[in-house]
Amino acid sequence: MCVNYIFTLINDKHLSNLDIICAFLIIALGENMLKRKRTQRFKRKTINSTATRRRVMLRNLHKKIIWRRRMFAMQKMAELDALMAAS
């Protein structure tokens, strides 16, 4: 989502090379942040649970991850908009 947004900004020809590099660095750092997992807590909760409970927990966890990625993408797009407005 953010990558497509940056490519549209690049095609707009209003960004300097430094702005483009900063935007790609923001995306790279964000992807690393989003890959962080709390697997130890999840393993502890799932060891003695039923299969149905594990499926529910996985579904809830997946919804939380999707929501966090969406919020992070919105935050980064807002930062890029502010960057464009400043230049």
Biotite code that builds the C-alpha atoms (Angstrom):
import biotite.structure as struc

atoms = struc.array([
    struc.Atom([0.000, 0.000, 0.000], chain_id="A", res_id=1, res_name="MET", atom_name="CA", element="C"),
    struc.Atom([2.722, 2.498, 0.970], chain_id="A", res_id=2, res_name="CYS", atom_name="CA", element="C"),
    struc.Atom([4.946, 1.364, -1.882], chain_id="A", res_id=3, res_name="VAL", atom_name="CA", element="C"),
    struc.Atom([2.245, 2.148, -4.448], chain_id="A", res_id=4, res_name="ASN", atom_name="CA", element="C"),
    struc.Atom([1.740, 5.519, -2.796], chain_id="A", res_id=5, res_name="TYR", atom_name="CA", element="C"),
    struc.Atom([5.457, 6.313, -3.088], chain_id="A", res_id=6, res_name="ILE", atom_name="CA", element="C"),
    struc.Atom([5.552, 5.254, -6.726], chain_id="A", res_id=7, res_name="PHE", atom_name="CA", element="C"),
    struc.Atom([2.710, 7.654, -7.483], chain_id="A", res_id=8, res_name="THR", atom_name="CA", element="C"),
    struc.Atom([4.670, 10.389, -5.713], chain_id="A", res_id=9, res_name="LEU", atom_name="CA", element="C"),
    struc.Atom([7.781, 9.541, -7.745], chain_id="A", res_id=10, res_name="ILE", atom_name="CA", element="C"),
    struc.Atom([5.810, 9.773, -10.969], chain_id="A", res_id=11, res_name="ASN", atom_name="CA", element="C"),
    struc.Atom([4.506, 13.145, -9.822], chain_id="A", res_id=12, res_name="ASP", atom_name="CA", element="C"),
    struc.Atom([8.110, 14.488, -10.151], chain_id="A", res_id=13, res_name="LYS", atom_name="CA", element="C"),
    struc.Atom([7.753, 16.718, -7.075], chain_id="A", res_id=14, res_name="HIS", atom_name="CA", element="C"),
    struc.Atom([10.077, 14.715, -4.823], chain_id="A", res_id=15, res_name="LEU", atom_name="CA", element="C"),
    struc.Atom([13.817, 15.127, -4.631], chain_id="A", res_id=16, res_name="SER", atom_name="CA", element="C"),
    struc.Atom([16.082, 12.078, -4.547], chain_id="A", res_id=17, res_name="ASN", atom_name="CA", element="C"),
    struc.Atom([16.585, 12.558, -0.819], chain_id="A", res_id=18, res_name="LEU", atom_name="CA", element="C"),
    struc.Atom([12.830, 12.538, -0.215], chain_id="A", res_id=19, res_name="ASP", atom_name="CA", element="C"),
    struc.Atom([12.503, 9.294, -2.183], chain_id="A", res_id=20, res_name="ILE", atom_name="CA", element="C"),
    struc.Atom([15.316, 7.643, -0.215], chain_id="A", res_id=21, res_name="ILE", atom_name="CA", element="C"),
    struc.Atom([13.773, 8.774, 3.090], chain_id="A", res_id=22, res_name="CYS", atom_name="CA", element="C"),
    struc.Atom([10.397, 7.381, 2.054], chain_id="A", res_id=23, res_name="ALA", atom_name="CA", element="C"),
    struc.Atom([11.867, 3.977, 1.191], chain_id="A", res_id=24, res_name="PHE", atom_name="CA", element="C"),
    struc.Atom([13.785, 3.903, 4.490], chain_id="A", res_id=25, res_name="LEU", atom_name="CA", element="C"),
    struc.Atom([10.565, 4.625, 6.374], chain_id="A", res_id=26, res_name="ILE", atom_name="CA", element="C"),
    struc.Atom([8.913, 1.675, 4.635], chain_id="A", res_id=27, res_name="ILE", atom_name="CA", element="C"),
    struc.Atom([11.874, -0.642, 5.310], chain_id="A", res_id=28, res_name="ALA", atom_name="CA", element="C"),
    struc.Atom([11.904, 0.232, 9.015], chain_id="A", res_id=29, res_name="LEU", atom_name="CA", element="C"),
    struc.Atom([8.156, -0.185, 9.216], chain_id="A", res_id=30, res_name="GLY", atom_name="CA", element="C"),
    struc.Atom([8.237, -3.645, 7.669], chain_id="A", res_id=31, res_name="GLU", atom_name="CA", element="C"),
    struc.Atom([10.753, -4.781, 10.274], chain_id="A", res_id=32, res_name="ASN", atom_name="CA", element="C"),
    struc.Atom([8.589, -3.384, 13.040], chain_id="A", res_id=33, res_name="MET", atom_name="CA", element="C"),
    struc.Atom([5.500, -5.162, 11.734], chain_id="A", res_id=34, res_name="LEU", atom_name="CA", element="C"),
    struc.Atom([7.272, -8.537, 11.598], chain_id="A", res_id=35, res_name="LYS", atom_name="CA", element="C"),
    struc.Atom([7.860, -8.553, 15.354], chain_id="A", res_id=36, res_name="ARG", atom_name="CA", element="C"),
    struc.Atom([5.903, -11.340, 17.015], chain_id="A", res_id=37, res_name="LYS", atom_name="CA", element="C"),
    struc.Atom([5.125, -12.300, 20.560], chain_id="A", res_id=38, res_name="ARG", atom_name="CA", element="C"),
    struc.Atom([5.359, -16.032, 20.004], chain_id="A", res_id=39, res_name="THR", atom_name="CA", element="C"),
    struc.Atom([6.373, -17.017, 23.527], chain_id="A", res_id=40, res_name="GLN", atom_name="CA", element="C"),
    struc.Atom([3.127, -15.769, 25.060], chain_id="A", res_id=41, res_name="ARG", atom_name="CA", element="C"),
    struc.Atom([1.122, -17.367, 22.249], chain_id="A", res_id=42, res_name="PHE", atom_name="CA", element="C"),
    struc.Atom([2.851, -20.734, 22.763], chain_id="A", res_id=43, res_name="LYS", atom_name="CA", element="C"),
    struc.Atom([2.194, -20.583, 26.493], chain_id="A", res_id=44, res_name="ARG", atom_name="CA", element="C"),
    struc.Atom([-1.505, -19.910, 25.929], chain_id="A", res_id=45, res_name="LYS", atom_name="CA", element="C"),
    struc.Atom([-1.955, -22.618, 23.287], chain_id="A", res_id=46, res_name="THR", atom_name="CA", element="C"),
    struc.Atom([-0.141, -25.564, 24.858], chain_id="A", res_id=47, res_name="ILE", atom_name="CA", element="C"),
    struc.Atom([-3.098, -26.819, 26.918], chain_id="A", res_id=48, res_name="ASN", atom_name="CA", element="C"),
    struc.Atom([-5.974, -25.407, 24.871], chain_id="A", res_id=49, res_name="SER", atom_name="CA", element="C"),
    struc.Atom([-8.425, -27.175, 22.588], chain_id="A", res_id=50, res_name="THR", atom_name="CA", element="C"),
    struc.Atom([-8.228, -27.068, 18.799], chain_id="A", res_id=51, res_name="ALA", atom_name="CA", element="C"),
    struc.Atom([-11.290, -24.818, 18.602], chain_id="A", res_id=52, res_name="THR", atom_name="CA", element="C"),
    struc.Atom([-9.797, -22.383, 21.091], chain_id="A", res_id=53, res_name="ARG", atom_name="CA", element="C"),
    struc.Atom([-6.523, -22.346, 19.135], chain_id="A", res_id=54, res_name="ARG", atom_name="CA", element="C"),
    struc.Atom([-8.397, -21.495, 15.923], chain_id="A", res_id=55, res_name="ARG", atom_name="CA", element="C"),
    struc.Atom([-10.263, -18.666, 17.650], chain_id="A", res_id=56, res_name="VAL", atom_name="CA", element="C"),
    struc.Atom([-7.030, -17.311, 19.098], chain_id="A", res_id=57, res_name="MET", atom_name="CA", element="C"),
    struc.Atom([-5.316, -17.457, 15.708], chain_id="A", res_id=58, res_name="LEU", atom_name="CA", element="C"),
    struc.Atom([-8.226, -15.657, 14.063], chain_id="A", res_id=59, res_name="ARG", atom_name="CA", element="C"),
    struc.Atom([-8.189, -12.932, 16.724], chain_id="A", res_id=60, res_name="ASN", atom_name="CA", element="C"),
    struc.Atom([-4.426, -12.601, 16.425], chain_id="A", res_id=61, res_name="LEU", atom_name="CA", element="C"),
    struc.Atom([-4.679, -12.306, 12.644], chain_id="A", res_id=62, res_name="HIS", atom_name="CA", element="C"),
    struc.Atom([-7.312, -9.562, 12.934], chain_id="A", res_id=63, res_name="LYS", atom_name="CA", element="C"),
    struc.Atom([-5.062, -7.672, 15.329], chain_id="A", res_id=64, res_name="LYS", atom_name="CA", element="C"),
    struc.Atom([-2.083, -7.946, 12.956], chain_id="A", res_id=65, res_name="ILE", atom_name="CA", element="C"),
    struc.Atom([-4.139, -6.751, 9.985], chain_id="A", res_id=66, res_name="ILE", atom_name="CA", element="C"),
    struc.Atom([-5.466, -3.807, 12.018], chain_id="A", res_id=67, res_name="TRP", atom_name="CA", element="C"),
    struc.Atom([-1.958, -2.889, 13.218], chain_id="A", res_id=68, res_name="ARG", atom_name="CA", element="C"),
    struc.Atom([-0.609, -2.960, 9.648], chain_id="A", res_id=69, res_name="ARG", atom_name="CA", element="C"),
    struc.Atom([-3.489, -0.787, 8.437], chain_id="A", res_id=70, res_name="ARG", atom_name="CA", element="C"),
    struc.Atom([-2.912, 1.762, 11.205], chain_id="A", res_id=71, res_name="MET", atom_name="CA", element="C"),
    struc.Atom([0.825, 1.782, 10.523], chain_id="A", res_id=72, res_name="PHE", atom_name="CA", element="C"),
    struc.Atom([0.265, 2.322, 6.785], chain_id="A", res_id=73, res_name="ALA", atom_name="CA", element="C"),
    struc.Atom([-2.112, 5.195, 7.502], chain_id="A", res_id=74, res_name="MET", atom_name="CA", element="C"),
    struc.Atom([0.446, 6.749, 9.840], chain_id="A", res_id=75, res_name="GLN", atom_name="CA", element="C"),
    struc.Atom([3.216, 6.482, 7.237], chain_id="A", res_id=76, res_name="LYS", atom_name="CA", element="C"),
    struc.Atom([1.014, 7.946, 4.496], chain_id="A", res_id=77, res_name="MET", atom_name="CA", element="C"),
    struc.Atom([0.178, 10.867, 6.777], chain_id="A", res_id=78, res_name="ALA", atom_name="CA", element="C"),
    struc.Atom([3.898, 11.413, 7.380], chain_id="A", res_id=79, res_name="GLU", atom_name="CA", element="C"),
    struc.Atom([4.556, 11.341, 3.632], chain_id="A", res_id=80, res_name="LEU", atom_name="CA", element="C"),
    struc.Atom([1.747, 13.834, 3.055], chain_id="A", res_id=81, res_name="ASP", atom_name="CA", element="C"),
    struc.Atom([3.305, 16.119, 5.661], chain_id="A", res_id=82, res_name="ALA", atom_name="CA", element="C"),
    struc.Atom([6.674, 15.684, 3.941], chain_id="A", res_id=83, res_name="LEU", atom_name="CA", element="C"),
    struc.Atom([5.143, 16.636, 0.602], chain_id="A", res_id=84, res_name="MET", atom_name="CA", element="C"),
    struc.Atom([3.388, 19.651, 2.107], chain_id="A", res_id=85, res_name="ALA", atom_name="CA", element="C"),
    struc.Atom([6.637, 20.855, 3.675], chain_id="A", res_id=86, res_name="ALA", atom_name="CA", element="C"),
    struc.Atom([8.583, 20.702, 0.405], chain_id="A", res_id=87, res_name="SER", atom_name="CA", element="C"),
])
